[in-house]
Amino acid sequence: MASTGCFILFASMTNLKASQPAVKNNTVRERISINEGWRFFKYDSISDNLIYDERPKVKGYRDDRPADSKPTEGEIFEASQKVLKPWILPSGNDFIKDVSKRYIRPEGNPGSNFPFVKSNFDDSSWKSINLPHDWAIQGPFITGADAGVGGSMGRLPSPGVAWYRKKLEIPKSDAGKSIFLDIDGAMSYAMVWLNGNLVGGWPFGYASFRLDLTPYIVPGGENQLAIRLDNPPSSSRWYPGAGIYRNVWLTKTNPVHVGQWGTFVTTTDVSSASAKINLVVTVDNDSKNNANIKAVTQIFVLDAKNNKAGNAVLTFQPVTGMVEAGKKVKVEGSSTIKNPKLWGPPPTQVPNRYVAVTTILQDDKPVDQYETPFGIRSLRFDANSGIYINEEKIKIKGVDMHHDQGALGSAFNNRAGERQLEILREMGCNAIRMSHNPPAPELLELTDRMGFLVMDEAFDVWIRRKTPLDFSLIFPDWFEQDLRALVRRDRNSPSVIMWSFGNEVGEQYTAEEGAALGLKLSNIVKEEDKTRATTSAMNYAQPDMPFPASMDVISLNYQGEGIRNTPEFEGTTRIHTPPMYAAFHTKFPGKVVLSSEAASAFSSRGIYLFPVSKEISSSVKDGMGGDSKTQQVSSYELYAVDFGSSADKVFKYQDQNPFVAGQFVWTGWDHLGEPTPYYQSRSSYCGIIDLAGFKKDRFYLYQSYWLPELPMAHILPHWNWSERVGEITPVHVFTSGDEAELFLNGKSLGKKKKGHYEYRLRWDDVKYEPGTLKVVAYKNGKKWAEDVVETTGVATKLEAKADRNTIKSDGKDLSFITVKIMDNKNRMVPRSDNQISFSIEGPGEIVATDNGDPTSFVPFQSRERKAFNGLALVIVRAKAGMPGTIKVTAKSDGLTSTQVDIISK
Ligand code: GAL
């Protein structure tokens, strides 16, 4: 990689009619997926000594520590034995601004004698796998109170040391090229050898990184790649996943080429009449000679399939200049586009995209061509009213999302990501907070394409620890590199509107010292991108503390609605605050305030527990929303973690403080690990949607609030309560209407109207009798929507429905099939838990099954699974290059079985 020095070539650009230099595909730059054909080995217990660094001993750590516990002091640790860190640190040099602080690789080649790194090592007994790969998701679940991996990390075997090996065939014709290994994410402490040489590595498991293989490549034959990963125990507050869980690429370029993430497009003076497109391109010269270059950029429309469509809509004036040997230059230009198609979030705007195609010529010969997808939009933050995209105020209707994809684990699958976003969109959600780490690049490609707004987040911890062996161990050496890398990677995504440099960090507690570090991080972000706001989520810092001053946008976790401010928590030593939106707004009149985490409400889909709280929000306890025996939480959707609030309470404080820019709900989907309040379980209870993708009742509460113009009404609970005849069984209705009448077996139970700051209609005195509940909702006095819930008969059959009946035979595409337990009148039987077995014929495979039950320890790969409250999910993948019909069958004793056909083409 070219190093040090940076020159700016600048041309004041006008719109030229020049045409793109003719470049044959793949002659100047190749980006080759190397996901296929890896060998994998994981140590059972004892591993090798090729460690990145020494680690502190873990003493007396409790896995079920409340999420908002005060983070503890970082541990300073002196390495006492030879470790590989000095050879790994130089891999991040491009992201260290102060040249004098960059690392120099020591002499020597550690690990070169270790068998696994050698070309002639026989790995034929290792497991054959393809990437992305998550070694832990296959389980088995580790149960019991003293499990090495507890509930917080999902009870799955992510800790440990493992190796990946692959032979790369490098043709002779690659001699003289620059060859890079691009890893989108490897969990964690990646260290890479090529042909027995330690190339480098990257410890942070959520980072995307590049290693320069050029010095070690031998063209004209096989080159042996060996990657060692190491996941410490007690290193995460949630399921981190394990392995090379994102895509891996081999990038081949000429020595003069666009650098890693080497373009930055910004748009200014944006209106529907015109917009200025500004582009900065970093050109590396890895050769030994100075290079005369010319950069030519054209802009094309990008279509929904990510292809450039039609002819160029704009051509920048070429820029010429010289790049010294071994150096880089920045080439800048800008040009104005007429009548741009703007990027913005649906439903009121359209996420139109463009792509900048930059060709680098050396001595008039094309040597590189690089594509930068982007969107044209304006972004404005107004402290009194919120966030504006293209001068339209967009209230943030957001959710927090973890990186796992439920039963598929952390190995990123594009269709699974798209499905998550599709279901969220149906609820009216328009924004995602990437909690709490850099997401898969493909997820941002999806948010760009689908038009979600994104808070992109770097870290959950800085120096102060939340778990004994978390990122705090590497933060001091790596924060700058990891932060700059995130911004450089993601800053062309129109969906990203804010950079979060931390979540509930312990430095909130360290007054000026913590604030100074916050400011340092914020400034690093701004050096990389001045067009977006910086932020850091705060659950502790108060307006009069120094910390909030370090950021542009005030992001509050739970503080807006107040934390533990009910009589129940009087005298608590835990965090407790009154509702704080107004106090922050007053102290920071120039800053936007929003809720980066709201609610943290809990429920298990289809579970209803009695009695039901009379309040609008209660903390979960045995006998009030929770049942520690069954480890389930009631779906009346009134219950939250003790520092959180129900959705209803959150809505109230959002509406009472209209300057608040909106909220990100903790969380959109359930995630693996962090099963507060029941740490014996495997997955969380906080999602609006369960781990399998089934909607909890809360989905309809958010839908009624976020899509007020969508006529809808939703009754809860189900009406199969044979043991409750004559007992009080409250009925609640979520509706976008303002009034509703409830009928039980045709008899009116009265009409109710929503009061000020009320978001549900509740009939709390209903005495259960079997039959039919019907609600008729009204809006402004007119009939608006209806819902009906009936007592069902016994289960008689299964029903299966695929989310998509035609999928691509590319070995990646998925069909998500919902299996329901039905009675003979085609009604789902709500409390059924029949054992179902799944089978498949044709060119597809069952990759996972689930039912959304946080307490289930049935491995996700099992083809046998109980329904959870009437539902189960089977995920089917088409085999690559084998079109045909895939038949999926679901059977259950005593029930009529069902089959669904999926066409793979
Ligand atoms: C917050 C934290 C989240 C999650 C949540 C659980 O304090 O930021 O990551 O732990 O609590 O309720």
Residues whose N, C-alpha, C, O or C-beta is under 5 A from the ligand:
A	BS01	GAL	A67 D68 E504 S600 V641
